[in-house]
Every structure is written in C-alpha cells, then in structure tokens.
Amino acid sequence: MKLGLVTYQLAQDWDLPTIIEKCEANGFEGVELRTTHAHGVEVDLTSKQRAEVRKMFENSAVELAGLGSAFEYHAVDPEEVRRNVEGTKEYIKLAADVGAPGVKVRPNGLPEERPVEETVAQIGEALAEVGEFGLQYGIEVRLEVHGRKSQDPQVIRAIMQAANHPNVFVCWNSNPGEVQDGSIAANFELLKDWIRLVHMRDLYDTEYPWRELFTLLKAQGYEGFCLAEIPGSSDPDRVMKYYRALFDCLNG
C-alpha cells in the first residue's frame, strides 16, 4: 500500500510545486487534489496548462492519485442533479488531461422529504452514467463514503448495487460510524470488493481501529493509495514525517 495526501485541510493553501516538494521531502508517494484549493487544478485550465500539470507530476517522484471533486447526486431537484452529472464529466476530462487515474465524487446526505430507496436509485443511476463516461477516458469514478446518513456503509452498498457499473468504485473514508463494538470488519465486508481508494484521519486516534483497517486491506490484496486527510499545521513537515512513521508501523 502507498501513502499519499489529500490536499483538503493540510495542503489547501499550497500551490502545486509546494505540494510536490513537501510530498517528496516527507515520503508521501501521491496526492489527491481537492477542488477549490490553492493549487488551482480546475476545469477552467487551458490545454497548455493541463499539459503543464501533467508534466510536473511526470517529472517528480509523486503520483497524481486522483482528483477530489465535490460533485454529488442526491438532490431532490433534477436540474441540480444534472448539473452535477455534467460537471463530473468535465472533471473526468480534466483528470484524463492531467494524468489522474480517477475522480472522487460523493453523496452528501439523504433528503428527508423523499424515501431513501428513491435517493439511492437516483444516485446509482447518475453514477452509472458518469462511470460509463469515464470509461471513454480511462478514468475511474470513486464514490466517497460520505455525508449525514449517506455515509452508512449499508447505504453506500445499496448505491453501488444500484449503479451496477464496472467503472464505479468506493473511496473508504475511515468514518467513526464505521466502527461497531470496536471493529470495522462487518462494514468493511459490505464494501471491500469495490474499494479503490482510502482516506485516513489522524492515525493517533485510538477510537478508530487503524491496525484492523490495515489488516483487512492487506487481506483484500489492496495495493492502492491510503491518503492522509488531516488538519493544517504550523509545522506541516514535522506532521508529515510523523504520519509517515506511523503509517510504516501500521503497514508492517
């Protein structure tokens, strides 16, 4: 398994050269670039700028693990859902141009005014559409286990079953709600076959069974990125070095 960084929080104010420099210096092998942050890797980049981004990563020791969008498909308003679907497609094109293998999307809740089953079906249908679109560009779509009520692994499993598409995967998010009686095994079992990306919080948090997560991922044969999604710091290099050390201990 490989250690990487989500730019949300810790690196949200860094430009792209700084992100690459700090990842290289502190042993982080990849990065997921979260939309709206200072690095500016967005859909309004020109073809030339996209090529420059791609070249920066190709000339470094850091992989572009993916693009982290905030597109979501749970809204009651069909026009809003359509805007998010079309926005995802543009982000998929961006990912292909800059050399990212996948795009992260999310649910961000379950509208109370509509049955859960209808929302699940709607999200699944949207995911199938963007997943099919991603196939044309060789870009995976990764559904983050995210949002109030929607982050329930049983809900995510139902969404994945509704999508039923070979190019739609799961981004495991290391949420506290995944833990039942001190274990994540039951919830991990629900999603394990789809996991293509992992987000992790602070590894010193003893309320989450990190060692069990690493054991389960290894048993599944997971060889992808585990991405640190952690708060900012006045001494980010020191934090990243400690994180790398903890990751190596857990990873054996």
VEXVEXLUM-421050 format. One record per residue: x, z, y of N, C-alpha, C, O in turn. Coordinates in steps of 0.02 Angstrom, whole numbers, padded with zeros to 5 digits, always signed. Layout:
XZYXZYXZYXZY...
***
This chain:
+00042+00000-00060+00000+00000+00000+00044+00000+00062+00100+00025+00061+00017-00029+00116+00057-00037+00177+00026+00003+00234-00035+00007+00240+00069+00031+00275+00046+00071+00332+00042+00027+00394+00088-00011+00410-00014+00033+00429-00023-00004+00491-00058+00039+00543-00070+00098+00533-00074+00008+00600-00103+00043+00657-00165+00006+00682-00165-00055+00686-00217+00044+00698-00274+00017+00735-00259+00031+00809-00241+00087+00827-00267-00019+00851-00249-00008+00921-00300+00036+00958-00286+00059+01013-00357+00047+00928-00407+00092+00959-00376+00161+00969-00351+00191+00921-00378+00187+01029-00354+00252+01050-00278+00253+01062-00257+00246+01119-00238+00262+01010-00166+00272+01021-00134+00215+01060-00094+00227+01105-00152+00154+01043-00118+00095+01073-00164+00055+01119-00149-00003+01134-00218+00085+01141-00267+00046+01180-00241+00021+01247-00268-00027+01275-00190+00054+01274-00162+00035+01339-00096-00003+01333-00063-00015+01384-00077-00022+01273-00013-00057+01263-00024-00133+01262-00075-00157+01237+00024-00169+01291+00021-00241+01285+00050-00260+01217+00075-00218+01180+00046-00324+01200+00066-00347+01134+00140-00335+01118+00156-00311+01064+00186-00350+01164+00256-00335+01150+00268-00261+01136+00309-00244+01093+00234-00217+01171+00242-00145+01160+00216-00125+01092+00247-00085+01057+00159-00152+01073+00131-00137+01007+00180-00156+00952+00193-00117+00907+00206-00217+00956+00253-00241+00905+00317-00199+00906+00343-00181+00853+00342-00185+00964+00404-00145+00970+00396-00076+00939+00439-00054+00901+00342-00042+00954+00332+00026+00929+00317+00027+00854+00339+00072+00819+00281-00023+00830+00268-00027+00759+00334-00039+00720+00346-00007+00669+00374-00084+00745+00439-00098+00713+00483-00035+00713+00514-00019+00662+00486-00001+00770+00531+00056+00778+00510+00115+00735+00551+00156+00715+00445+00120+00720+00420+00180+00686+00394+00168+00616+00360+00210+00587+00410+00110+00588+00395+00097+00518+00324+00078+00502+00301+00087+00446+00288+00052+00552+00220+00028+00540+00223-00047+00526+00251-00085+00566+00196-00067+00470+00206-00136+00446+00155-00186+00472+00164-00246+00466+00100-00161+00501+00049-00207+00525+00006-00174+00578+00013-00115+00593-00040-00214+00607-00084-00189+00659-00150-00227+00658-00152-00287+00647-00204-00190+00670-00269-00221+00683-00282-00215+00757-00284-00160+00785-00291-00272+00789-00300-00274+00862-00374-00265+00878-00415-00309+00863-00390-00209+00909-00460-00194+00927-00479-00229+00992-00441-00228+01041-00536-00260+00992-00560-00296+01051-00568-00249+01111-00578-00189+01103-00563-00277+01171-00571-00245+01237-00510-00206+01260-00511-00177+01314-00457-00204+01221-00399-00164+01240-00346-00205+01277-00352-00266+01284-00295-00170+01301-00247-00199+01349-00207-00258+01321-00181-00298+01360-00201-00263+01256-00162-00319+01229-00195-00386+01244-00160-00437+01246-00260-00387+01255-00293-00448+01280-00301-00505+01230-00308-00562+01251-00300-00490+01166-00310-00543+01117-00386-00552+01108-00417-00520+01066-00413-00596+01148-00486-00607+01152-00502-00681+01148-00458-00724+01149-00566-00695+01143-00588-00765+01131-00577-00810+01191-00581-00871+01185-00563-00781+01249-00552-00823+01308-00480-00849+01313-00463-00884+01361-00437-00833+01264-00369-00859+01264-00370-00934+01255-00410-00961+01217-00325-00968+01289-00317-01040+01280-00282-01055+01214-00256-01010+01182-00282-01118+01195-00247-01138+01134-00173-01120+01137-00144-01097+01088-00143-01130+01195-00073-01113+01204-00061-01039+01197-00013-01018+01165-00104-00999+01227-00097-00926+01223-00106-00901+01151-00072-00855+01129-00153-00930+01116-00164-00912+01046-00102-00927+01004-00083-00888+00961-00072-00984+01017-00011-01002+00980+00046-00954+00997+00086-00938+00953+00048-00931+01058+00100-00883+01078+00091-00816+01042+00140-00785+01021+00029-00794+01036+00015-00732+00999+00038-00739+00927+00071-00695+00900+00020-00794+00896+00038-00806+00827+00114-00806+00819+00141-00777+00772+00149-00838+00865+00222-00842+00861+00254-00773+00869+00304-00759+00837+00226-00731+00912+00254-00664+00922+00254-00624+00857+00302-00590+00842+00199-00630+00819+00197-00594+00755+00242-00627+00703+00275-00593+00665+00243-00693+00702+00285-00728+00653+00359-00713+00664+00399-00714+00617+00378-00699+00726+00448-00684+00743+00464-00609+00740+00518-00588+00760+00417-00570+00714+00427-00497+00710+00423-00474+00638+00409-00513+00592+00434-00409+00628+00426-00379+00562+00357-00349+00553+00344-00315+00503+00312-00362+00600+00245-00333+00599+00194-00386+00582+00193-00440+00612+00151-00371+00534+00097-00417+00515+00036-00406+00559+00022-00349+00579+00001-00458+00574-00064-00452+00606-00115-00441+00550-00136-00489+00518-00134-00379+00539-00176-00361+00482-00248-00383+00491-00285-00391+00442-00269-00392+00553-00338-00414+00566-00356-00404+00638-00318-00375+00677-00416-00428+00656-00444-00418+00722-00504-00371+00715-00546-00381+00671-00507-00321+00758-00561-00272+00754-00614-00286+00807-00605-00267+00865-00668-00317+00787-00721-00332+00835-00771-00274+00837-00768-00227+00797-00818-00279+00884-00873-00231+00888-00940-00266+00876-00992-00243+00899-00938-00322+00842-01000-00359+00828-01040-00323+00774-01012-00297+00726-01106-00321+00784-01150-00283+00740-01218-00318+00736-01238-00353+00782-01253-00307+00681-01312-00348+00666-01374-00306+00651-01420-00330+00618-01377-00245+00675-01432-00200+00658-01489-00199+00709-01541-00169+00696-01481-00233+00767-01529-00228+00821-01598-00254+00801-01604-00298+00759-01649-00226+00832-01718-00249+00820-01730-00317+00854-01767-00358+00828-01699-00328+00911-01706-00390+00949-01669-00447+00914-01608-00444+00908-01704-00498+00889-01671-00552+00853-01621-00592+00896-01572-00618+00871-01634-00595+00961-01587-00631+01005-01521-00594+01010-01468-00625+01013-01524-00528+01010-01462-00489+01011-01423-00498+00946-01362-00504+00947-01458-00499+00891-01425-00511+00826-01391-00579+00827-01335-00587+00804-01427-00629+00853-01399-00697+00855-01336-00700+00898-01288-00733+00881-01338-00665+00955-01279-00663+00999-01219-00633+00962-01163-00657+00969-01231-00582+00922-01177-00550+00885-01151-00595+00829-01091-00597+00815-01196-00632+00797-01175-00678+00744-01132-00734+00774-01079-00750+00747-01155-00763+00829-01117-00817+00859-01051-00791+00888-01001-00826+00887-01052-00730+00915-00990-00701+00940-00940-00690+00884-00880-00700+00893-00965-00670+00826-00921-00661+00768-00888-00727+00749-00829-00729+00731-00926-00780+00752-00898-00846+00734-00841-00865+00781-00791-00893+00759-00849-00851+00845-00795-00866+00892-00734-00823+00878-00678-00845+00885-00747-00761+00858-00691-00715+00841-00656-00738+00778-00595-00730+00771-00693-00766+00731-00663-00794+00671-00617-00852+00689-00562-00857+00661-00637-00894+00734-00594-00949+00757-00530-00921+00790-00476-00947+00779-00539-00868+00829-00481-00836+00861-00433-00810+00808-00373-00819+00813-00461-00776+00757-00419-00749+00703-00379-00803+00669-00319-00795+00655-00411-00859+00656-00376-00915+00624-00319-00941+00668-00266-00958+00643-00331-00944+00733-00281-00971+00779-00221-00924+00787-00164-00947+00793-00233-00858+00787-00178-00811+00798-00146-00787+00734-00095-00752+00736-00174-00806+00677-00143-00789+00613-00166-00724+00582-00131-00696+00540-00226-00700+00601-00254-00640+00570-00293-00660+00508-00329-00711+00510-00289-00623+00453-00323-00642+00392-00397-00622+00390-00435-00646+00348-00418-00577+00436-00486-00554+00433-00512-00528+00499-00473-00514+00545-00578-00521+00502-00612-00493+00561-00656-00435+00538-00695-00441+00491-00649-00380+00573-00690-00321+00559-00754-00323+00601-00752-00335+00661-00811-00311+00568-00875-00303+00602-00903-00236+00580-00872-00199+00542-00964-00219+00605-00989-00152+00589-01065-00149+00596-01094-00188+00634-01096-00102+00561-01161-00079+00585-01147-00020+00631-01096+00014+00625-01192-00007+00676-01182+00049+00723-01243+00093+00726-01258+00123+00778-01279+00097+00670-01339+00138+00667-01396+00102+00632-01390+00044+00614-01450+00139+00623-01510+00112+00592-01569+00126+00638-01588+00184+00646-01600+00074+00667-01656+00085+00712-01712+00125+00679-01733+00108+00624-01735+00177+00713-01786+00220+00684-01855+00188+00682-01897+00208+00642-01866+00137+00724-01931+00107+00728-01944+00054+00675-01995+00020+00676-01897+00047+00628-01904-00005+00577-01881+00023+00510-01834+00063+00509-01913+00005+00455-01891+00029+00389-01817+00011+00375-01794-00043+00393-01782+00057+00344-01711+00047+00329-01701-00017+00288-01652-00053+00299-01746-00030+00242-01739-00088+00199-01737-00153+00238-01700-00200+00222-01778-00156+00291-01779-00217+00333-01713-00226+00371-01687-00281+00376-01687-00170+00397-01623-00174+00432-01567-00194+00385-01525-00235+00402-01567-00165+00326-01516-00182+00275-01518-00256+00259-01466-00289+00256-01578-00283+00249-01585-00354+00232-01561-00397+00290-01529-00449+00279-01577-00377+00351-01557-00416+00410-01481-00417+00418-01452-00470+00431-01450-00359+00410-01376-00356+00414-01345-00398+00359-01297-00434+00371-01373-00392+00299-01346-00431+00244-01350-00506+00256-01303-00542+00240-01406-00528+00283-01415-00599+00298-01364-00623+00349-01335-00677+00342-01354-00582+00401-01305-00601+00453-01234-00603+00424-01195-00648+00440-01218-00554+00383-01152-00552+00351-01140-00613+00307-01085-00641+00307-01191-00633+00271-01184-00692+00228-01169-00754+00271-01130-00797+00251-01202-00758+00328-01191-00816+00372-01120-00817+00400-01087-00869+00398-01097-00760+00426-01029-00760+00455-00977-00763+00400-00922-00789+00411-00993-00735+00341-00946-00740+00285-00936-00812+00264-00880-00833+00250-00990-00850+00262-00986-00921+00244-00947-00960+00298-00907-01003+00282-00960-00943+00361-00923-00975+00415-00849-00959+00410-00807-01003+00421-00833-00897+00393-00763-00877+00386-00726-00916+00332-00666-00927+00338-00762-00935+00280-00730-00974+00226-00700-01039+00252-00648-01061+00227-00732-01069+00300-00707-01132+00328-00638-01124+00360-00599-01171+00365-00624-01063+00383-00562-01049+00419-00513-01005+00379-00459-00989+00403-00533-00986+00319-00491-00943+00279-00488-00872+00305-00437-00838+00297-00541-00849+00338-00543-00783+00369-00594-00739+00334-00653-00757+00328-00573-00680+00312-00618-00632+00282-00660-00597+00335-00639-00588+00392-00720-00577+00315-00762-00533+00356-00763-00465+00323-00778-00458+00263-00747-00413+00362-00739-00345+00335-00788-00298+00370-00784-00287+00430-00834-00271+00332-00886-00227+00358-00861-00155+00359-00847-00126+00307-00856-00127+00420-00833-00058+00427-00888-00009+00407-00946-00019+00424-00870+00043+00371-00917+00096+00353-00926+00139+00416-00887+00184+00429-00977+00123+00455-00979+00148+00524-01051+00158+00547-01098+00126+00523-01059+00204+00595-01123+00212+00630-01165+00269+00603-01161+00288+00545-01206+00297+00648-01250+00352+00629-01299+00329+00575-01335+00280+00585-01299+00363+00521-01339+00348+00461-01315+00285+00425-01315+00284+00363-01295+00233+00461-01273+00172+00429-01205+00181+00395-01186+00139+00353-01168+00234+00411-01104+00245+00379-01111+00277+00309-01061+00286+00275-01171+00292+00289-01183+00318+00222-01161+00265+00171-01186+00208+00174-01115+00281+00126-01092+00230+00078-01148+00198+00037-01142+00140+00017-01203+00234+00026-01259+00204-00010-01291+00149+00032-01312+00098+00005-01295+00160+00097-01322+00109+00142-01275+00048+00143-01298-00009+00139-01210+00061+00150-01161+00006+00151-01164-00033+00085-01160-00095+00086-01172+00001+00030-01177-00034-00035-01239-00079-00035-01237-00137-00058-01295-00053-00010-01355-00093-00008-01346-00155+00037-01371-00209+00021-01311-00146+00093-01297-00203+00137-01254-00255+00102-01267-00315+00107-01202-00231+00067-01158-00277+00032-01196-00315-00022-01183-00374-00034-01241-00281-00056-01280-00314-00107-01328-00365-00077-01340-00418-00105-01354-00349-00017-01398-00396+00018-01359-00457+00041-01385-00513+00038-01298-00446+00065-01256-00502+00087-01237-00547+00028-01243-00608+00032-01216-00516-00025-01200-00552-00088-01158-00613-00075-01174-00669-00095-01102-00602-00040-01059-00659-00022-00986-00643-00040-00963-00588-00025-00950-00689-00071-00882-00676-00094-00831-00668-00038-00774-00648-00051-00850-00685+00024-00803-00679+00079-00820-00620+00126-00795-00617+00182-00863-00575+00103-00881-00516+00141-00855-00455+00104-00869-00445+00045-00816-00414+00139-00783-00356+00108-00799-00293+00148-00838-00293+00195-00768-00238+00127-00780-00173+00158-00715-00145+00188-00662-00151+00159-00722-00116+00247-00668-00076+00277-00686-00003+00268-00730+00023+00303-00653+00031+00221-00663+00103+00210-00640+00141+00272-00586+00127+00298-00680+00187+00296-00668+00216+00362-00648+00289+00362-00638+00318+00416-00642+00320+00303-00621+00390+00298-00663+00436+00342-00637+00476+00381-00730+00430+00334-00777+00472+00372-00787+00539+00337-00786+00542+00276-00797+00592+00376-00810+00657+00345-00871+00656+00299-00872+00692+00249-00921+00615+00314-00981+00612+00274-00971+00582+00205-01015+00585+00163-00912+00554+00192-00897+00527+00126-00881+00582+00076-00881+00570+00015-00868+00642+00101-00845+00698+00060-00906+00737+00033-00947+00760+00072-00909+00745-00032-00962+00784-00063-00929+00835-00110-00895+00816-00158-00939+00900-00095-00909+00953-00135-00833+00944-00141-00803+00955-00193-00803+00925-00084-00730+00919-00081-00702+00854-00108-00641+00846-00111-00746+00808-00130-00722+00747-00162-00756+00685-00131-00812+00688-00108-00719+00630-00132-00748+00566-00110-00760+00519-00169-00780+00461-00160-00747+00543-00230-00747+00499-00289-00814+00462-00298-00814+00402-00311-00870+00497-00291-00935+00466-00303-00949+00411-00251-00973+00357-00269-00934+00425-00188-00946+00375-00136-00896+00317-00140-00913+00260-00126-00834+00333-00158-00785+00280-00167-00806+00232-00222-00798+00171-00216-00834+00259-00275-00857+00219-00331-00909+00167-00309-00911+00112-00336-00950+00185-00260-01002+00140-00237-00974+00076-00204-01006+00024-00206-00915+00082-00174-00889+00028-00132-00822+00000-00155-00797-00048-00126-00793+00028-00206-00723+00014-00223-00708-00060-00234-00654-00084-00217-00756-00097-00263-00743-00167-00280-00740-00212-00219-00717-00269-00224-00763-00187-00161-00763-00228-00101-00709-00208-00050-00700-00243+00000-00674-00154-00062-00628-00128-00011-00570-00176+00000-00534-00193-00047-00562-00198+00062-00508-00244+00080-00465-00217+00137-00413-00245+00153-00488-00162+00168-00452-00131+00223-00471-00058+00224-00526-00038+00205-00423-00016+00248-00436+00056+00251-00416+00083+00320-00360+00070+00343-00461+00118+00352-00445+00155+00413-00436+00229+00395-00474+00257+00355-00386+00260+00426-00372+00330+00413-00367+00369+00478-00344+00342+00529-00389+00431+00478-00382+00475+00535-00318+00517+00528-00273+00499+00490-00314+00572+00564-00255+00615+00560-00247+00642+00489-00292+00673+00462-00189+00630+00460-00177+00649+00390-00167+00724+00380-00166+00748+00324-00161+00762+00435-00155+00835+00429-00223+00868+00420-00227+00928+00406-00277+00830+00428-00345+00858+00424-00360+00875+00351-00372+00831+00310-00361+00940+00336-00370+00962+00266-00442+00958+00243-00456+00969+00184-00489+00942+00289-00559+00936+00268-00572+00870+00233-00624+00862+00201-00525+00824+00239-00533+00760+00204-00482+00757+00147-00423+00772+00159-00502+00737+00087-00456+00737+00029-00411+00675+00028-00423+00629-00011-00361+00675+00070-00318+00616+00076-00282+00599+00011-00277+00540-00008-00258+00650-00024-00223+00635-00086-00269+00601-00137-00248+00556-00174-00331+00624-00138-00379+00592-00184-00392+00519-00163-00397+00475-00206-00397+00506-00098-00407+00438-00074-00350+00393-00097-00361+00338-00123-00288+00417-00088-00231+00377-00109-00231+00365-00185-00215+00311-00208-00250+00416-00223-00253+00410-00296-00305+00358-00317-00293+00317-00361-00364+00361-00284-00417+00314-00300-00399+00243-00281-00413+00196-00318-00367+00234-00224-00346+00167-00202-00295+00138-00251-00298+00080-00269-00247+00180-00272-00197+00156-00319-00228+00137-00386-00210+00086-00416-00275+00178-00409-00309+00164-00473-00347+00098-00469-00356+00064-00520-00370+00081-00410-00407+00020-00399-00360-00040-00392-00382-00098-00391-00294-00027-00387-00245-00080-00378-00241-00105-00307-00219-00161-00295-00262-00063-00260-00262-00083-00190-00191-00090-00164-00150-00045-00172-00176-00147-00133-00109-00160-00106-00112-00180-00033-00063-00207-00006-00169-00168+00000-00177-00189+00069-00155-00137+00119-00116-00092+00103-00180-00144+00180-00161-00100+00234-00203-00038+00238-00264-00040+00228-00170+00018+00251-00202+00080+00272-00183+00089+00345-00124+00097+00362-00233+00088+00388-00221+00085+00460-00237+00151+00494-00291+00178+00486-00188+00177+00531-00198+00239+00568-00241+00228+00629-00223+00189+00673-00297+00262+00632-00342+00259+00689-00343+00329+00719-00386+00371+00702-00295+00342+00764-00283+00410+00786-00281+00415+00863-00270+00365+00897-00293+00475+00890-00295+00484+00963-00228+00467+00996-00176+00466+00965-00233+00455+01062-00173+00442+01101-00129+00503+01107-00150+00559+01092-00068+00492+01129-00019+00547+01135+00029+00532+01191+00043+00474+01206+00055+00584+01223+00107+00575+01274+00174+00560+01241+00221+00539+01275+00179+00569+01176+00240+00554+01138+00222+00513+01076+00228+00538+01020+00199+00451+01085+00174+00412+01028+00227+00398+00975+00210+00395+00916+00289+00390+00995+00341+00376+00945+00349+00433+00896+00355+00423+00836+00348+00494+00923+00354+00553+00880+00294+00558+00832+00302+00572+00773+00234+00546+00859+00174+00549+00817+00177+00496+00762+00161+00510+00705+00198+00436+00780+00201+00382+00731+00252+00396+00677+00241+00380+00619+00308+00426+00695+00359+00444+00645+00333+00496+00596+00344+00491+00536+00297+00546+00623+00268+00597+00579+00215+00566+00534+00210+00583+00475+00176+00521+00562+00124+00489+00522+00154+00449+00465+00130+00450+00409+00208+00413+00480+00242+00375+00429+00267+00421+00373+00261+00405+00314+00294+00479+00391+00320+00526+00341+00264+00553+00297+00271+00558+00236+00208+00571+00328+00151+00596+00289+00123+00542+00243+00106+00556+00186+00119+00481+00269+00095+00425+00228+00139+00416+00167+00114+00406+00112+00204+00418+00176+00251+00409+00120+00244+00465+00069+00248+00452+00009+00233+00526+00092+00223+00582+00045+00159+00572+00003+00160+00582-00057+00106+00552+00036+00043+00542+00001+00046+00481-00045+00013+00479-00097+00084+00432-00025+00090+00370-00062+00140+00374-00119+00147+00327-00159+00175+00430-00123+00222+00439-00178+00286+00400-00171+00330+00403-00214
***
